[in-house]
Amino acid sequence: MSLINDIHEVDRRTDLKAIDTAVGQLPHRLRTVLIEVHFRDRSMAEAAWVLGISPATVRARLREALHELRKALNDRDAPVPS
């Protein structure tokens, strides 16, 4: 049973590394929105205020960032936040 847990841990680490790499390759304007909303757990309004952009721009950039991440991770089948 320990071997199975080890395999799952390696898979999880590989997925996290792939996600980290894909996020790092996003253009700055998309990466910052994604980080504020998904990693810092800010609302759209809070992210907009922090970044100095409108909530509509946050929504549009977040949608674009997630689309780009899905494309980048498609071959790896890594989960992408929705």
Phi, psi and omega per residue, in radians:
M1 nan -0.569 3.131
S2 -1.091 -0.673 3.128
L3 -1.082 -0.732 3.117
I4 -1.089 -0.763 3.101
N5 -1.087 -0.703 3.109
D6 -1.096 -0.724 3.137
I7 -1.116 -0.762 3.118
H8 -1.107 -0.666 3.126
E9 -1.160 -0.714 3.098
V10 -1.118 -0.761 3.102
D11 -1.047 -0.758 -3.123
R12 -1.110 -0.781 3.132
R13 -1.123 -0.689 3.113
T14 -1.112 -0.754 3.107
D15 -1.098 -0.748 -3.142
L16 -1.121 -0.686 3.118
K17 -1.156 -0.705 3.117
A18 -1.119 -0.734 3.111
I19 -1.121 -0.793 3.135
D20 -1.035 -0.759 3.128
T21 -1.114 -0.792 -3.125
A22 -1.129 -0.710 3.100
V23 -1.105 -0.744 3.140
G24 -1.105 -0.410 -3.133
Q25 -1.552 -0.148 3.098
L26 -1.170 2.598 3.018
P27 -1.032 2.605 -3.063
H28 -0.902 -0.775 -3.089
R29 -1.100 -0.513 3.101
L30 -1.494 -0.726 -3.118
R31 -1.061 -0.745 -3.099
T32 -1.122 -0.702 3.109
V33 -1.136 -0.805 3.141
L34 -1.029 -0.785 -3.135
I35 -1.106 -0.792 -3.122
E36 -1.091 -0.752 -3.040
V37 -1.434 -0.841 -3.015
H38 -1.607 -0.559 -3.085
F39 -1.723 -0.531 3.089
R40 -1.741 0.003 3.037
D41 0.980 0.731 3.092
R42 -1.603 2.651 3.021
S43 -1.249 2.941 3.094
M44 -1.047 -0.739 -3.130
A45 -1.134 -0.738 3.126
E46 -1.131 -0.771 3.128
A47 -1.079 -0.713 3.120
A48 -1.062 -0.776 -3.132
W49 -1.120 -0.815 -3.127
V50 -1.068 -0.722 -3.058
L51 -1.543 -0.169 3.126
G52 1.254 0.575 3.108
I53 -2.261 2.964 -3.113
S54 -1.359 2.720 3.058
P55 -1.025 -0.606 3.104
A56 -1.111 -0.659 3.101
T57 -1.190 -0.677 3.070
V58 -1.033 -0.847 -3.132
R59 -1.037 -0.807 -3.114
A60 -1.117 -0.785 -3.130
R61 -1.196 -0.645 3.111
L62 -1.130 -0.760 3.102
R63 -1.044 -0.781 3.127
E64 -1.143 -0.727 3.133
A65 -1.078 -0.794 -3.133
L66 -1.157 -0.640 3.079
H67 -1.076 -0.803 3.138
E68 -1.131 -0.681 3.097
L69 -1.127 -0.751 3.112
R70 -1.028 -0.757 3.106
K71 -1.082 -0.788 -3.085
A72 -1.158 -0.582 -3.055
L73 -1.713 -0.020 -3.062
N74 -0.919 -0.785 -3.110
D75 -1.194 -0.410 -3.076
R76 -1.623 -0.239 -3.065
D77 0.996 0.552 3.094
A78 -1.400 2.530 3.141
P79 -1.215 2.503 3.085
V80 -2.155 2.290 3.129
P81 -1.002 2.507 3.124
S82 -1.904 nan nan
